[in-house]
């Protein structure tokens, strides 16, 4: 088959070369992706997104060049272009149609396969976490160390259905612009305003009708003394009813009881301050409105602010991106043996340096090593001389835990991203259960600790107290601070740790 004269032009030639090069590169990179071990984010981007886009551009240039050149060689006036004549009775025309049809079929087939692979790739964890590595590093690292590490990002951030897929990709365009031109804030602000409702994502696995009974939680902390003394506490968490047959009539998860609707108004973007709460009994229609006595809102103020219906994310706001505080990850490291708990004063020495602010991860690594080393060399020379191996193990362990939870470049840490489960480092439960939220009839949202959990054991290994399973102990602070823990929220001290 002879090539039409109109194809002999620079524009069509460039388009043809682009297309051939892209096809060749796609084939080579695809073979490489099958042979190399592991995965490469940018390899997938080029195979399924960048090169196919350039290929399409090249294919478009070919007919544009042919039409433009045909006009020139036919010396047609600028006012119009005669359409080519196609006659099925002519053998050459039939052969041309067959070749073009075959090429089009193959191209459409491979385009469909490529589009599907591109869709799959853009929905992958690798794409979400590694493409904008420096920006998304905190989210990606904490995700890999979370209980949801085997749940794809899109299952929570996008969910099912085409509409939310399109919304997420349109939102992603602005995110790409922000990364390319460094327009993103540090830390990235939360909560995410356009996040899909938890009823359409979380409840696909954690549906409210799946009742859970109470759960025993054992927790160990370490004091900052020479022996890194253990402080143990065992709590019966009332996450569900005392008996499963009760359903959601009692327990912490009563808040998502389908028979109850809870709405609230927050006066801060981080939803830390909640002065107005509305509870509606869907069965009886009864409505109760509670206002913070120390922060009362007028009717017009309530109307002007957004009312949010409470769902899973109002408490479980860090289900996959949990930034642990230094106190928490050091306790975990001492329990697991990542940091040796038989190294005297290591809890004290580590908390001293981890309370500092760092500009980069590298500077943090250097400061952790220098600070721990100097502490033992200058203040505990006897331990420094005899426990070099334990000190080195502790330094490496502390550095590793720091890198899992604190990201200086993005200013991401437990203080930037508070966890609302509990009330130790965030007001969490106390945002509503403050003892200050009162209705017009005098009913108060209680601050009674036993509403959510009871303490059945607590103390050190040498002074350990227990009670029968259905009884409770009064909380005892590991360090004697009198009754101060009853008078202020835990966050007054623990938020800065």
C-alpha positions, 0 to 999 in steps of 0.5 A, a space after each residue: 500500500 502506497 503512503 498518501 502524498 499528504 503524509 509527507 510533511 514534518 507535522 505528521 512525521 513528528 507525530 509518527 516518531 512520537 507515537 513509535 517512540 512512546 510505544 517502544 518505551 511503554 513496551 520496554 518499561 513494561 518488561 522492566 516492571 515485570 522483571 525487577 523486584 519491588 515497585 517503582 512509583 514513577 515507572 507506573 506513572 510513565 507506563 500508564 499515564 505520561 507515555 499514553 498521553 504523549 502517544 495520543 498527542 502523536 497520533 492526533 498530529 498525524 492526521 492534522 499534518 496530513 489535512 494541512 499538507 493536503 490543502 497545500 498540495 491541492 492548492 485549495 483556497 482558504 475558504 474551504 477544503 474538499 472532502 476526500 472521496 471514498 468509494 467501496 467499489 475501488 479495491 485500494 479504498 477497501 484495503 485502506 479501510 481494512 487497514 485503518 479499521 484494524 489499526 483502530 481496533 487494536 488501538 482502541 483495545 490497547 487504549 481500553 487496557 491502558 485506561 483500566 491499568 491507569 485507573 487501577 494504578 491511580 487507586 493504588 496505595 503506592 500512587 497515593 503515598 509515594 508520588 508526592 513523597 515529601 508532602 505525603 510522607 507523614 500520612 504514608 508512614 503512619 498509614 503503614 504502621 496503622 491497623 488499616 495498613 491493608 486497606 487501600 487509601 481510596 476505600 476511605 478517602 473515595 469509596 464506591 461509585 463514579 461520582 466520588 471518583 471524579 470528585 477525588 480526581 478533580 480535587 487531586 488536580 489542585 493538590 498536584 498544582 499545590 505540590 508543583 508550586 509549593 502552595 501547600 501549608 505545613 502541616 496540612 490542615 485537618 479535618 478534611 472538609 470534603 471527606 466522604 461521610 463515614 456512613 458511606 466508607 467506615 460502615 462498609 466494614 464497621 456497621 453499627 448493627 455489629 455490636 461489640 461487648 466490653 473490652 479489657 484494655 491493659 496499658 503500661 507506662 514507665 516513670 522517669 526514675 532510675 529503674 524506669 518503673 512500670 505503671 500498669 493500669 487495666 480498664 474495662 472499656 465500655 465500647 459496647 453493652 454489658 450484654 450483646 443482646 442490649 444492642 446499642 442501648 449503652 456503651 461508648 458506641 451508643 453515639 452511633 445508635 440508629 435510633 439517635 441523632 446527635 448534631 453539634 456546632 464547633 466554633 473552631 476549624 479543628 472541632 476542638 471547641 464544641 459549645 452546642 450539642 443537639 440530641 434527637 430521639 428518632 423514635 419519640 421525636 424528643 429533642 434536647 439541646 445542651 449548651 456550654 455554660 462557659 461558652 454559650 452561643 446565641 440563637 443567631 450564632 448557632 444559625 450562622 455556624 455549620 451543624 455537623 451530624 456526629 459520625 465515626 470520624 468525630 472520635 476516630 479522627 486518626 484511624 489510619 494516620 496515628 501520630 503518637 506522642 513521645 511519651 506513648 511511643 517511648 512506652 511502647 518501645 520500652 515494652 517491646 524491647 526496641 529500647 532496653 528498659 533495663 538501661 537506667 534513666 533512659 525514659 528520663 533522658 529520652 523525654 528530655 530530648 524528644 521535647 525539643 523542636 527540630 527543623 529537619 529529621 537529620 538534625 533530630 537524629 543527630 540531636 537524639 544521639 548527642 543528647 543521649 550520649 552526653 546525658 550518660 557521659 556527663 551525668 551518669 558516667 558509671 552507666 556510660 562506661 558499663 552499658 555502651 551496648 545498651 545506650 547504642 541500642 536505645 539511641 537507634 530505637 528512639 531514632 526509629 520511633 521518632 521517624 515513625 511519628 514526627 516529621 519536622 519538614 511537614 511539621 506533622 506530629 501528635 501535637 499537630 494532629 490530635 487524636 480524639 479517642 480518649 482525653 489524655 492529649 486531646 480533650 476528645 470526649 471532654 469536648 462534650 462530656 465536660 460537665 458544663 453542657 447543660 439543657 434548659 431543664 438542667 440536664 447535664 452531659 455527664 463527665 463521669 469517667 465510669 460511663 465509658 470505662 472502669 478501672 479494675 487494676 492499677 499500680 506498680 509491680 510492687 504496689 498493685 491493686 485490683 478489684 472484682 470484675 464488675 467493681 471499679 477503683 478510683 484513678 490514681 495518678 502515677 505521680 502524686 499530684 493530689 486532686 489536681 487531676 480531678 480539677 483540670 483536664 488531662 490535656 493541661 499537662 499531657 498535650 505538651 508531652 
